[in-house]
Amino acid sequence: ERLSGMVEELLDFSRMQSGRMTLTMDRIDILAELGEAVYMFSERAKNEGKFLIYEEPAMLSPVLGDVSRLRQVFVNILDNALKYTKRDGTINVVATETEGFIQICISDNGCGIPEKHLPNVKKKFYKANQTVRGSGIGLALADEIMRLHSGSLDIESKEGVGTTVTITIPTIQKLRDHFQAEEERKQEDKKTNDDTAT
């Protein structure tokens, strides 16, 4: 199962790099998807003697995205957080919404990433810790998926203290406002050009 998962990650990344990956965009209840992902890992955390704490907000605005790909990002980051956190450690998941953007912060008090490795952790096949299982492609894939969703994936870490991964994605309303502003700007540019021509 682990091997097939690694192969699928490689295929996904290959599709993305060649522009062959198609996203099935839909209106998504990101709160429900995040909650489901956290629930998926709750039993594993318990079995490994780790604390997975989810501060669930009352509501988050819907986003436009590919539900299976966003789920893949959540699963990837939560899996990493558990992998790099020792027994009795804590993983915190916090979701907030500010000015049209949803931010999901997944923090752990695990081993952390040495400063010299931080610039490379989102590169394909790069592994800061060679002793931990994995393909070294998960973060690169998650980063690319978020980019395709007009979002971002940011990593802060301190060796011996822990890591925080912040996933940011615009709400549907934010995207609408952006595209409307772009359309108005284009119309204004066209009007200016037409006036100049006459």
QUIURVEN-V687615 format. One line per field, one symbol per residue. phi: phi as a letter, one per 30 degrees, with the letter a starting at -180 (. if undefined). psi: psi as a letter, one per 30 degrees, with the letter a starting at -180 (. if undefined). burial: b if it has 9 or more other ideal C-beta (glycine too) atoms within 8 Angstrom, else e. A space follows every 10 residues. Layout:
phi: ???
psi: ???
burial: ???
This chain:
phi: .ddddddddd dddddddcic dcccdadbdd ddddedddee cdddeddcic cccccdddab ddbcaceddd dddedddddd eddccdeidb cccbbbbbhi bccccccbcd diceeddedc dcddidbdbd dcdkdicedd ddddddddch cabcbcabei ckbbcccbbd dedddedddd dddddddddd dddddddc
psi: eeeeeeeeee eeeeeefggf kkkjklkkjf eeeeeeeeee feeeeeeghl jjkjiklekk lllkljeeee eeeeeeeeee eeegklkglk kkkkklkkhg kkkjkjklha flkkeffeff fgkkgkjejf fkllfgfeee eeeeeeefgg aljkkklkkf eakkkjkkkl leeeeeeeee eeeeeeeeee eeeeeee.
burial: eeeeebeebb ebbebbeeee eebeeeebeb bebbbbbbee bbeebbeeeb ebeeeebeeb bbbbbbbebb bbbbbbbbbb bbbbbeeebb bbbebebeee bbbbbbbbeb bbbeeebbee bbeeebeeee eeebeebbbb bbbbbbbbbe bebebebebe ebbbbbbbbb bbebbebbee eeeeeeeeee eeeeeeee
